[in-house]
Amino acid sequence: MAHLADDALLRRVEAGLGLARRQGVRTQRGLALFVTIQFRACPDFSSHPLVSRYFADSPGQGDYALKRLVVEMTREDWAAVTGGRQ
């Protein structure tokens, strides 16, 4: 993130918050976690089938889906989501 200009960083955070809200994430903790995962894993992590199924299984309950995926996903799952980079 050090390579991002402040305005680019702000845009990425705002876009991440918007996507998190569309996924049903509502709490401050959930929003922060979602954006953190975007920066650590990849910006479109929530569209990967291994991740999106959690949101699909819990429509409107994004915070619950996010907690479940963080607990249940394996290192191998995350490697698949990130294309092997971590």
C-alpha positions in Angstrom: 0.0 0.0 0.0 3.0 2.3 0.4 3.1 2.6 -3.3 -0.4 4.0 -3.5 -1.0 7.7 -3.5 -3.4 8.9 -0.8 -6.3 9.6 -3.3 -5.8 6.1 -4.9 -5.9 4.5 -1.4 -9.0 6.4 -0.5 -10.7 5.3 -3.7 -9.9 1.7 -3.1 -11.2 1.8 0.5 -14.4 3.6 -0.6 -14.9 1.0 -3.4 -14.3 -1.8 -0.9 -16.8 -0.4 1.6 -19.4 -0.1 -1.2 -18.9 -3.7 -2.2 -19.0 -4.9 1.4 -22.3 -3.1 1.9 -23.7 -4.7 -1.3 -22.7 -8.0 0.2 -24.7 -7.2 3.3 -21.9 -6.3 5.6 -23.1 -3.6 8.1 -21.0 -3.4 11.2 -17.9 -1.3 11.5 -15.9 -4.4 12.4 -17.2 -6.3 9.4 -16.6 -3.4 7.0 -13.0 -3.0 8.3 -12.4 -6.8 8.0 -13.8 -6.9 4.4 -11.5 -4.0 3.2 -8.5 -5.5 5.0 -9.1 -8.8 3.2 -9.3 -7.0 -0.1 -5.9 -5.4 0.5 -4.3 -8.6 1.8 -5.9 -11.2 -0.6 -7.1 -9.4 -3.7 -9.6 -6.6 -4.5 -12.2 -9.0 -6.0 -11.9 -11.8 -3.4 -15.6 -11.8 -2.7 -16.4 -12.8 -6.3 -14.3 -16.0 -6.1 -16.6 -19.1 -5.9 -14.9 -20.2 -2.7 -15.9 -16.9 -1.1 -19.1 -15.9 -2.8 -20.8 -19.1 -1.7 -20.7 -17.8 1.9 -22.5 -14.6 0.9 -25.0 -16.5 -1.2 -25.7 -18.9 1.7 -26.5 -16.0 4.0 -28.3 -13.3 2.0 -28.5 -10.0 3.8 -26.3 -11.3 6.6 -22.9 -10.3 5.3 -21.3 -9.9 8.7 -22.2 -13.5 9.5 -21.0 -14.8 6.1 -17.7 -12.9 6.6 -17.1 -14.4 10.0 -17.9 -17.9 8.7 -15.5 -17.6 5.7 -12.7 -16.3 7.9 -13.1 -19.2 10.3 -13.8 -22.0 7.8 -11.6 -21.3 4.8 -8.3 -23.1 4.7 -4.9 -22.0 3.6 -5.5 -23.9 0.4 -8.7 -22.0 -0.2 -7.0 -18.7 0.3 -4.2 -19.7 -2.0 -6.8 -20.5 -4.7 -8.5 -17.1 -4.1 -5.2 -15.2 -4.3 -3.8 -17.1 -7.2 -1.0 -18.4 -4.9 0.3 -15.1 -3.7 -0.1 -14.2 0.0 
